[in-house]
């Protein structure tokens, strides 16, 4: 496929980015679900610039990360699908950013529960 024409599912890189991001998000959810019983009832949800806890919530709030990840993935996938015919690089960038956000969410979850 050359230029920006063609549907997104024909672009190998776009499909790879889509599947990588959704797989990472599913893995994040599965890891949190598997370890959920070992979490304390209250967990630190946010840290300030000095690494100090500035927000504490119930342990069930940890599931916000994969939910927000899914929302970001879906939004960026919709944007990429809409623009891939005009600009394939921009579509791939949107999908890559969704993957990058999910990597950051996974690191945040690890930091919160570790």
Phi, psi and omega in degrees: 000129180244157180069210181250014185272159178101152180290160185295328183288353175265354179264110185303315181296319179296316179297319179298317178295317178301310183291323178297316181294315182290328177292317177298318179295318178295321177295321177299312179299314182297319180295318179294318180296318181295323183263003188306316182295337181274351180286146173292161182300324176244134179232152177285122183258341183210146180236145178278184183294343179266003180082012179267146179292130175231008175206128179238140182214171176296152185298335179294341180292344179298336180288354175296326182300307179291333177292312177297323177299318178295320179296315179295317178300312181296318179297313180292326176295320178295317178298313181298319179296322181288328187255355186300327181289335179267319186211098182294324180295318178295322177297315178296324178297316178300317180291323177295323178293322176299318178296317179298319178298319180292326174296315178296320177297321178295319177295322178296316179298318179298318180295322183290316187263353181280000000 
